[in-house]
Amino acid sequence: MYDYLIVGAGLYGAVFAQQMKEKGRKCLVIDRRDHIAGNVFSKEMYGIQVHMYGPHIFHTDLENVWEYVNRFTKFNHYVHCPVANYKGELYNLPFNMNTFAQMWGIVTPDEAKKKIEEQIAAAGIKEPRNLEEQAISLVGTDIYEKLIKGYTEKQWGRPCTELPAFIIKRLPVRFIFDNNYFNHPHQGIPIGGYTAFARNILDGIEVQLNADYLADREQYRKMAKKVIFTGPIDAYFDYEYGTLEYRSLRFETETLDTGNYQGIANMNYTDAETPYTRVLEHKHFEFGKGDPNKTVITREYSSEWKPGDEPYYPVNDAKNTELYQKYVKRAESEPDVLFGGRMGTYKYMDMDKVIAQALEDASKE
């Protein structure tokens, strides 16, 4: 008999289990996949830590979380500075003075502000009715057409004119020459990879892989006093009220016989013609570490989600939010089950927020 059965060996499940073990509780962690670490899972190929479910850059301003994660790994000094590729034209991200200099040939912040303000005024949008109008009213037409429109339509699988304005509440525009994507004080990649990081958190805790809780829940439910469920909350209740919607991703990973393919870890393809949204070159997350004559790249495609696909991004529109609240109410009938993590709470969260939630929930327990 375990005190806790934790369903999911991702960051939330691992951190929750570690905290309970530290308090003398007996835990069993299970996962339907054949590996730990959830979507932050990394795999070594040619001495390169490959992010198998898309890029994960750890960044945080939560000091308690930074202190916690440093108990289990050391971080390198990687700073995320992606580049956008629009039909062969390269632009720095996020939008900053380097971007404006590349796009318009200007050199001062006043010139950049004037250019953006002129385009916003020319558009004459008073009340944005959709994402396209919202974006143009924030950054003007040039940035929207080259760096937002194509990428966003690929990401969501819909024209920007059919997407609600609230998706882009604001767009970060910096009138300084700074390509650092995040403004948090702590940033980096775990040295040795995310899987080793998760393994250190789970040290001394029993883990079973290829174990599907929903397929055999009656047996598993008898094994513990309380269940911590990090899978989709609607799946737990057999989609009783309907299916919560997500966007999904598809990855094509390839090994190339070259030491350096694109010179950067993350290149976004912002035109509509390129079918993928970005290309990752994993060795650049670790400053070229690995085989000098090999590199591993991943092309990332956004796709419609259907039950059975891996869910990535919750579609937190009004319809899905209302549906999620029905499941929250339904969950009250099962006080011995705690729903946590990105899918358990139907919320997109960065890694530090997932860890913070797990620490808080464990503390309440």
GUDO-465251 format. One record per residue (C-alpha): residue number from 1; residue in one letter; x, y, z. Coordinates in nm, 2 decimals, padded with zeros to 4 digits. Example, Ala and Ser with C-alpha at 12.3 -4.5 7.8 and 13.67 -1.06 7.14 Angstrom:
- 1	a	01.23	-00.45	00.78
- 2	s	01.37	-00.11	00.71
% end
This chain:
- 1	m	00.00	00.00	00.00
- 2	y	00.14	00.34	-00.11
- 3	d	00.05	00.67	00.04
- 4	y	00.05	00.83	-00.31
- 5	l	00.02	00.68	-00.66
- 6	i	00.15	00.95	-00.90
- 7	v	00.02	00.91	-01.25
- 8	g	00.28	01.08	-01.48
- 9	a	00.66	01.09	-01.45
- 10	g	00.69	01.45	-01.59
- 11	l	00.81	01.75	-01.39
- 12	y	00.49	01.78	-01.18
- 13	g	00.48	01.42	-01.09
- 14	a	00.85	01.39	-01.02
- 15	v	00.86	01.70	-00.80
- 16	f	00.55	01.60	-00.60
- 17	a	00.68	01.25	-00.54
- 18	q	01.02	01.38	-00.43
- 19	q	00.86	01.62	-00.18
- 20	m	00.64	01.34	-00.04
- 21	k	00.94	01.11	-00.01
- 22	e	01.12	01.38	00.18
- 23	k	00.84	01.39	00.42
- 24	g	00.85	01.01	00.47
- 25	r	00.56	00.91	00.25
- 26	k	00.57	00.61	00.03
- 27	c	00.51	00.68	-00.34
- 28	l	00.48	00.49	-00.67
- 29	v	00.52	00.69	-00.99
- 30	i	00.38	00.54	-01.31
- 31	d	00.38	00.66	-01.67
- 32	r	00.22	00.52	-01.99
- 33	r	00.53	00.61	-02.19
- 34	d	00.86	00.41	-02.19
- 35	h	01.06	00.70	-02.03
- 36	i	01.05	00.94	-01.75
- 37	a	01.06	01.33	-01.77
- 38	g	00.74	01.37	-01.97
- 39	n	00.77	01.63	-02.25
- 40	v	01.10	01.76	-02.13
- 41	f	01.25	01.41	-02.21
- 42	s	01.60	01.44	-02.37
- 43	k	01.79	01.17	-02.55
- 44	e	02.17	01.16	-02.62
- 45	m	02.26	01.12	-02.98
- 46	y	02.63	01.16	-03.10
- 47	g	02.71	01.33	-02.77
- 48	i	02.42	01.58	-02.82
- 49	q	02.12	01.61	-02.58
- 50	v	01.82	01.61	-02.82
- 51	h	01.50	01.76	-02.69
- 52	m	01.26	01.49	-02.82
- 53	y	00.93	01.69	-02.76
- 54	g	01.04	02.04	-02.87
- 55	p	01.28	02.29	-02.72
- 56	h	01.27	02.34	-02.34
- 57	i	01.47	02.64	-02.21
- 58	f	01.45	02.67	-01.83
- 59	h	01.39	03.03	-01.72
- 60	t	01.24	03.17	-01.40
- 61	d	01.21	03.46	-01.17
- 62	l	01.09	03.24	-00.88
- 63	e	01.37	03.22	-00.64
- 64	n	01.23	02.92	-00.45
- 65	v	01.20	02.72	-00.78
- 66	w	01.56	02.82	-00.89
- 67	e	01.69	02.71	-00.55
- 68	y	01.50	02.38	-00.58
- 69	v	01.61	02.28	-00.93
- 70	n	01.97	02.35	-00.85
- 71	r	01.96	02.08	-00.59
- 72	f	01.93	01.82	-00.87
- 73	t	02.13	01.96	-01.16
- 74	k	02.37	02.23	-01.27
- 75	f	02.26	02.47	-01.55
- 76	n	02.47	02.60	-01.84
- 77	h	02.46	02.96	-01.94
- 78	y	02.25	02.92	-02.26
- 79	v	02.05	03.24	-02.34
- 80	h	01.76	03.20	-02.58
- 81	c	01.80	03.42	-02.89
- 82	p	01.59	03.27	-03.17
- 83	v	01.61	03.40	-03.53
- 84	a	01.31	03.43	-03.77
- 85	n	01.35	03.33	-04.13
- 86	y	01.10	03.49	-04.37
- 87	k	01.16	03.37	-04.72
- 88	g	01.54	03.38	-04.66
- 89	e	01.54	03.71	-04.48
- 90	l	01.67	03.68	-04.12
- 91	y	01.54	03.88	-03.83
- 92	n	01.63	03.87	-03.46
- 93	l	01.36	03.78	-03.20
- 94	p	01.19	03.91	-02.99
- 95	f	01.11	04.23	-03.18
- 96	n	01.40	04.47	-03.08
- 97	m	01.63	04.73	-03.24
- 98	n	01.82	04.46	-03.42
- 99	t	01.49	04.35	-03.58
- 100	f	01.40	04.70	-03.68
- 101	a	01.75	04.77	-03.82
- 102	q	01.73	04.45	-04.03
- 103	m	01.37	04.53	-04.16
- 104	w	01.39	04.91	-04.22
- 105	g	01.76	05.00	-04.21
- 106	i	01.70	05.24	-03.92
- 107	v	01.95	05.29	-03.64
- 108	t	01.77	05.48	-03.35
- 109	p	01.48	05.40	-03.12
- 110	d	01.30	05.72	-03.22
- 111	e	01.31	05.61	-03.59
- 112	a	01.17	05.27	-03.50
- 113	k	00.89	05.41	-03.28
- 114	k	00.80	05.66	-03.56
- 115	k	00.78	05.38	-03.82
- 116	i	00.56	05.16	-03.61
- 117	e	00.33	05.45	-03.50
- 118	e	00.29	05.55	-03.87
- 119	q	00.18	05.20	-03.97
- 120	i	-00.06	05.17	-03.68
- 121	a	-00.21	05.51	-03.76
- 122	a	-00.24	05.42	-04.13
- 123	a	-00.42	05.09	-04.04
- 124	g	-00.69	05.30	-03.85
- 125	i	-00.80	05.01	-03.63
- 126	k	-01.00	05.13	-03.34
- 127	e	-01.16	04.81	-03.20
- 128	p	-00.97	04.50	-03.31
- 129	r	-01.21	04.23	-03.41
- 130	n	-00.96	03.95	-03.47
- 131	l	-00.60	03.85	-03.41
- 132	e	-00.48	04.02	-03.74
- 133	e	-00.63	04.35	-03.64
- 134	q	-00.50	04.32	-03.28
- 135	a	-00.15	04.25	-03.40
- 136	i	-00.14	04.53	-03.65
- 137	s	-00.28	04.77	-03.39
- 138	l	00.02	04.68	-03.17
- 139	v	00.32	04.65	-03.40
- 140	g	00.21	04.77	-03.75
- 141	t	00.18	04.60	-04.08
- 142	d	00.55	04.51	-04.17
- 143	i	00.62	04.31	-03.85
- 144	y	00.28	04.15	-03.87
- 145	e	00.31	04.04	-04.23
- 146	k	00.67	03.91	-04.21
- 147	l	00.70	03.78	-03.85
- 148	i	00.35	03.71	-03.71
- 149	k	00.10	03.62	-03.98
- 150	g	00.24	03.30	-04.14
- 151	y	00.38	03.16	-03.82
- 152	t	00.06	03.21	-03.62
- 153	e	-00.16	03.06	-03.90
- 154	k	00.06	02.75	-03.91
- 155	q	00.06	02.73	-03.53
- 156	w	-00.32	02.75	-03.50
- 157	g	-00.42	02.60	-03.83
- 158	r	-00.65	02.89	-03.90
- 159	p	-00.64	03.23	-04.07
- 160	c	-00.55	03.51	-03.84
- 161	t	-00.88	03.68	-03.94
- 162	e	-01.06	03.38	-03.78
- 163	l	-00.87	03.38	-03.46
- 164	p	-00.99	03.59	-03.16
- 165	a	-00.81	03.91	-03.08
- 166	f	-00.75	03.80	-02.71
- 167	i	-00.49	03.55	-02.82
- 168	i	-00.24	03.84	-02.86
- 169	k	-00.31	04.06	-02.56
- 170	r	00.03	04.22	-02.60
- 171	l	00.34	04.18	-02.81
- 172	p	00.69	04.25	-02.66
- 173	v	00.86	04.53	-02.84
- 174	r	01.20	04.64	-02.72
- 175	f	01.36	04.96	-02.84
- 176	i	01.70	04.83	-02.73
- 177	f	01.96	04.60	-02.90
- 178	d	01.88	04.29	-02.69
- 179	n	01.80	03.95	-02.84
- 180	n	01.74	03.77	-02.51
- 181	y	01.40	03.62	-02.55
- 182	f	01.33	03.60	-02.18
- 183	n	01.37	03.87	-01.92
- 184	h	01.40	03.64	-01.62
- 185	p	01.71	03.65	-01.41
- 186	h	01.77	03.28	-01.42
- 187	q	01.80	03.09	-01.75
- 188	g	01.98	02.79	-01.89
- 189	i	01.97	02.42	-01.99
- 190	p	02.04	02.13	-01.74
- 191	i	02.40	02.01	-01.80
- 192	g	02.36	01.64	-01.89
- 193	g	02.01	01.69	-02.02
- 194	y	01.65	01.70	-01.88
- 195	t	01.62	01.32	-01.84
- 196	a	01.92	01.31	-01.60
- 197	f	01.76	01.61	-01.42
- 198	a	01.43	01.42	-01.38
- 199	r	01.61	01.10	-01.28
- 200	n	01.79	01.29	-01.00
- 201	i	01.46	01.42	-00.87
- 202	l	01.31	01.07	-00.87
- 203	d	01.61	00.91	-00.70
- 204	g	01.50	00.65	-00.45
- 205	i	01.14	00.65	-00.57
- 206	e	00.97	00.35	-00.73
- 207	v	00.88	00.41	-01.10
- 208	q	00.69	00.19	-01.34
- 209	l	00.69	00.27	-01.71
- 210	n	00.46	00.15	-01.99
- 211	a	00.19	00.16	-01.72
- 212	d	-00.15	00.29	-01.83
- 213	y	-00.36	00.41	-01.53
- 214	l	-00.68	00.46	-01.73
- 215	a	-00.66	00.11	-01.88
- 216	d	-00.64	-00.05	-01.54
- 217	r	-00.76	00.21	-01.29
- 218	e	-00.94	-00.03	-01.06
- 219	q	-00.63	-00.22	-00.98
- 220	y	-00.41	00.09	-00.95
- 221	r	-00.67	00.27	-00.74
- 222	k	-00.65	00.00	-00.47
- 223	m	-00.27	00.05	-00.44
- 224	a	-00.27	00.39	-00.27
- 225	k	-00.45	00.61	-00.03
- 226	k	-00.45	00.90	-00.28
- 227	v	-00.40	00.94	-00.66
- 228	i	-00.21	01.24	-00.81
- 229	f	-00.33	01.25	-01.17
- 230	t	-00.13	01.46	-01.42
- 231	g	-00.30	01.33	-01.74
- 232	p	-00.59	01.51	-01.92
- 233	i	-00.87	01.57	-01.67
- 234	d	-01.14	01.50	-01.93
- 235	a	-00.98	01.16	-02.01
- 236	y	-00.99	01.07	-01.64
- 237	f	-01.37	01.11	-01.65
- 238	d	-01.41	00.93	-01.98
- 239	y	-01.49	01.26	-02.16
- 240	e	-01.82	01.26	-01.97
- 241	y	-01.90	01.62	-02.07
- 242	g	-01.71	01.63	-02.40
- 243	t	-01.35	01.66	-02.51
- 244	l	-01.12	01.95	-02.42
- 245	e	-00.94	02.08	-02.73
- 246	y	-00.56	02.11	-02.78
- 247	r	-00.32	02.19	-03.05
- 248	s	-00.07	01.91	-03.11
- 249	l	00.28	01.89	-03.26
- 250	r	00.47	01.66	-03.49
- 251	f	00.85	01.63	-03.50
- 252	e	01.09	01.51	-03.77
- 253	t	01.43	01.45	-03.62
- 254	e	01.73	01.40	-03.86
- 255	t	02.10	01.34	-03.82
- 256	l	02.32	01.53	-04.07
- 257	d	02.68	01.48	-04.16
- 258	t	02.79	01.83	-04.08
- 259	g	02.91	01.99	-03.77
- 260	n	02.69	02.30	-03.79
- 261	y	02.37	02.32	-04.00
- 262	q	02.21	02.66	-03.92
- 263	g	02.44	02.82	-03.65
- 264	i	02.16	02.86	-03.39
- 265	a	01.95	02.64	-03.17
- 266	n	01.61	02.78	-03.28
- 267	m	01.52	02.92	-03.62
- 268	n	01.15	03.01	-03.67
- 269	y	01.01	03.00	-04.02
- 270	t	00.75	03.27	-04.04
- 271	d	00.64	03.25	-04.40
- 272	a	00.32	03.05	-04.49
- 273	e	00.49	02.85	-04.76
- 274	t	00.73	02.66	-04.53
- 275	p	00.52	02.38	-04.38
- 276	y	00.71	02.36	-04.04
- 277	t	00.72	02.63	-03.78
- 278	r	01.08	02.60	-03.67
- 279	v	01.40	02.40	-03.70
- 280	l	01.60	02.31	-03.39
- 281	e	01.97	02.23	-03.40
- 282	h	02.02	02.07	-03.06
- 283	k	02.39	02.10	-03.02
- 284	h	02.37	02.48	-03.00
- 285	f	02.17	02.45	-02.67
- 286	e	02.51	02.33	-02.54
- 287	f	02.75	02.55	-02.74
- 288	g	02.84	02.29	-03.00
- 289	k	02.90	02.00	-02.77
- 290	g	02.90	01.66	-02.92
- 291	d	03.04	01.50	-03.24
- 292	p	03.22	01.78	-03.44
- 293	n	03.12	01.61	-03.77
- 294	k	02.75	01.54	-03.68
- 295	t	02.45	01.75	-03.59
- 296	v	02.09	01.66	-03.50
- 297	i	01.81	01.88	-03.62
- 298	t	01.43	01.87	-03.56
- 299	r	01.16	02.02	-03.78
- 300	e	00.85	02.10	-03.58
- 301	y	00.50	02.10	-03.73
- 302	s	00.19	02.23	-03.56
- 303	s	-00.12	02.01	-03.61
- 304	e	-00.48	01.96	-03.52
- 305	w	-00.53	01.75	-03.22
- 306	k	-00.77	01.45	-03.19
- 307	p	-00.81	01.20	-02.90
- 308	g	-00.51	00.97	-02.91
- 309	d	-00.26	01.24	-03.02
- 310	e	-00.02	01.40	-02.77
- 311	p	-00.18	01.72	-02.64
- 312	y	00.05	02.02	-02.62
- 313	y	-00.13	02.35	-02.61
- 314	p	-00.47	02.39	-02.44
- 315	v	-00.72	02.59	-02.65
- 316	n	-00.83	02.82	-02.36
- 317	d	-01.12	02.99	-02.54
- 318	a	-01.46	03.05	-02.38
- 319	k	-01.61	02.72	-02.49
- 320	n	-01.32	02.51	-02.35
- 321	t	-01.29	02.71	-02.03
- 322	e	-01.66	02.65	-01.96
- 323	l	-01.61	02.28	-02.03
- 324	y	-01.31	02.26	-01.81
- 325	q	-01.50	02.41	-01.52
- 326	k	-01.75	02.13	-01.55
- 327	y	-01.47	01.88	-01.50
- 328	v	-01.34	02.08	-01.20
- 329	k	-01.68	02.06	-01.04
- 330	r	-01.69	01.69	-01.13
- 331	a	-01.35	01.63	-00.96
- 332	e	-01.50	01.75	-00.63
- 333	s	-01.68	01.41	-00.61
- 334	e	-01.33	01.24	-00.59
- 335	p	-01.15	01.40	-00.29
- 336	d	-00.89	01.13	-00.30
- 337	v	-00.77	01.23	-00.64
- 338	l	-00.56	01.55	-00.70
- 339	f	-00.53	01.68	-01.05
- 340	g	-00.21	01.86	-01.13
- 341	g	00.03	01.97	-01.41
- 342	r	-00.04	02.11	-01.75
- 343	m	-00.30	01.86	-01.86
- 344	g	-00.46	01.80	-01.52
- 345	t	-00.54	02.17	-01.48
- 346	y	-00.59	02.24	-01.86
- 347	k	-00.34	02.53	-01.85
- 348	y	-00.03	02.60	-02.05
- 349	m	00.25	02.65	-01.80
- 350	d	00.63	02.71	-01.83
- 351	m	00.84	02.46	-01.65
- 352	d	00.91	02.68	-01.35
- 353	k	00.53	02.73	-01.30
- 354	v	00.47	02.35	-01.31
- 355	i	00.74	02.30	-01.05
- 356	a	00.60	02.58	-00.84
- 357	q	00.25	02.42	-00.85
- 358	a	00.39	02.08	-00.75
- 359	l	00.58	02.23	-00.46
- 360	e	00.27	02.42	-00.34
- 361	d	00.04	02.12	-00.37
- 362	a	00.29	01.90	-00.19
- 363	s	00.32	02.15	00.09
- 364	k	-00.06	02.16	00.13
- 365	e	-00.06	01.78	00.15
% end
